[in-house]
Every structure is written in structure tokens, then in C-alpha cells.
Amino acid sequence: MVHTLCLFLTPTEQKCSRLANASDSFKYDSGLFVQGLLKDATGSFVLPFRQIMYAPYPTTHIDVDVNTVKQMAPCHEHIYNQQSYMSQELYTLQKTASEEDMIPETVIHMDESFTPDLNIFQDVMHRDTLVKSFLDQIFQLQSGLSLRSIFLAQFLLLLHRKAQTVIKYIEDETQKGKKLFKSLRNLKTDLDLAVEGDLSIVMAMAEKLKPGLHSFIFGKSFYTSVQERDVLMSL
């Protein structure tokens, strides 16, 4: 699974990934792009909340035993939640330090378990045609041949071009950010992204190429991923 996911990464991102290892020292690392992690003897696995919140990108959890995929909110919402968590944590540290007159190192150590009331992971329920079509076609090719690698490269190029098209479309509609974007319905129709999953995949790539795109599309008021999905589905 790790090898497969790494095929979708750039060479630089692949160097910041790792396979699973039974060693106790192999735990979740917020600086990695793809990492394999093993469950304990009871078959359970717990991700460290604080590290996930401070990770530079949202985390996706794939359980290969039960075939489930759970994702954190999109990048712009992850940053918003991260800042909220940081503010609450700093407030708690300051309050504890002032009330008990404790040194900062001791306070931080005692407050590692602090967790705000945030909905971290969400089930991936939306359907898509891009990935489904890719999987249907690539498994028709014989394994062990370079054809699969070429086909994968073409698929990644397709996603990259679609993302660039979305960025260019939004730039043209907003005069490169001089006015708000108000034609999401037209974008979905004109660029053949009416299926929610397809739009999410391309928007994720576009966000990677141009950080802040999500926030710009939905204006200054902050949308949670649930509210954002409702808006997308209503258009």
C-alpha cells in the first residue's frame, strides 16, 4: 500500500515517506507524506492528536484491514483548526502557569493531553469517476510492464492539467483575485467536474499548486468542510 501511494508523489515527497516497521520507535511522524503504521496486539491503533493537529497538511487514515478511508478537513480548514487549537492551548498554558506558578517546561509536559472539541476525521463517502476510471483501465494492463508506469504518469499529468485549468478559470473570472469568485456552478459545468469526488480531487491538486485557493473561492467567511460540501452539492 505504501509503495502504491508513493507512486502518486513527487520524487522529493517520496524521500519523505517510509514503510511500516514493527519497531516501537516507529510512530506517527507529522513531517512525512506517506507512512505505514502497524496496529498493536489488540488490533487497535491511536493517532496522536496533538501531532496530527500540528502537521503541515491534513492527514488521511487508510485501514487496509477493514478497507476504510478517513480524512481530515481540507487544507484551509486544517490550518484554521490548527490555529484554534494553538490559541486554546496557549490560553490553557498561560492560565495554568499564572494560577500555579509553574515553569513552562513542566506545564507543557503536563498538558500534552489537551484536546479541544474538534471533529478531526470524516468518512470519505463521495463518489468519483476519475479514480474509478483510472483503476478500471490500469488493471487491464499486464503487471510487470512499463505500460502501467506510463499510464500512471499520464493520469497524474491529467490531474495536473485539470488543476491548472481550474486555477486559470478562477483567475479569469476574478481578474486574478480582484473580485470574488461567484460562478462555481459554471466552473463545474464548463470543466466537467459536476461529480463531487472529481471536483474534490482536482481542487486538492489545485490547492497544492496554489495554496489558499479554497479559502478564496468561498470568500472571507470561513466554511467548514461540511458546510462547503453542502454549498458544492447545491450548485
SULTA-V258909 format. One record per pair of residues at least 4 apart in sequence whose C-alpha atoms are under 6 Angstrom apart, sorted by sequence separation. I is the first residue (numbers start at 1). J is the second residue. D is the distance in Angstrom with one decimal. If there is no record, write none. Layout:
BEGIN
i = <I/I>
j = <J/J>
d = <D/D>
END
This chain:
BEGIN
i = <9/39/40/63/73/78/93/96/97/129/165/171/174/186/187/188/199/203/206/207/223/224/9/39/63/73/97/171/174/188/193/223/39/62/174/188/193/207/62/174/6/61/61/60/60/59/58/17/16/17/19/20/17/18/19/20/58/17/30/53/181/163/163/163/72/72/71/185/70/71/70/70/70/128/127/128/126/73>
j = <13/43/44/67/77/82/97/100/101/133/169/175/178/190/191/192/203/207/210/211/227/228/14/44/68/78/102/176/179/193/198/228/45/68/180/194/199/213/69/181/14/69/70/70/71/72/72/32/32/33/35/36/34/35/36/37/75/35/55/82/217/202/205/206/120/121/121/235/121/122/122/123/124/197/197/198/197/225>
d = <5.7/5.3/5.7/5.5/5.8/5.9/6.0/5.9/4.8/5.8/6.0/5.6/5.8/5.8/5.8/5.7/5.9/5.9/5.9/4.8/5.7/6.0/5.9/5.4/5.3/5.7/5.0/4.2/4.9/4.6/5.8/5.7/5.0/5.9/6.0/5.0/5.2/5.5/4.6/5.7/5.8/5.8/5.2/5.8/4.3/5.6/5.5/5.3/5.2/5.5/5.8/4.0/4.8/4.9/4.9/5.0/5.9/5.5/4.8/5.6/5.7/5.3/5.8/4.6/5.6/4.6/5.2/5.2/5.8/5.3/5.4/4.6/5.8/4.2/5.1/5.1/5.5/5.8>
END
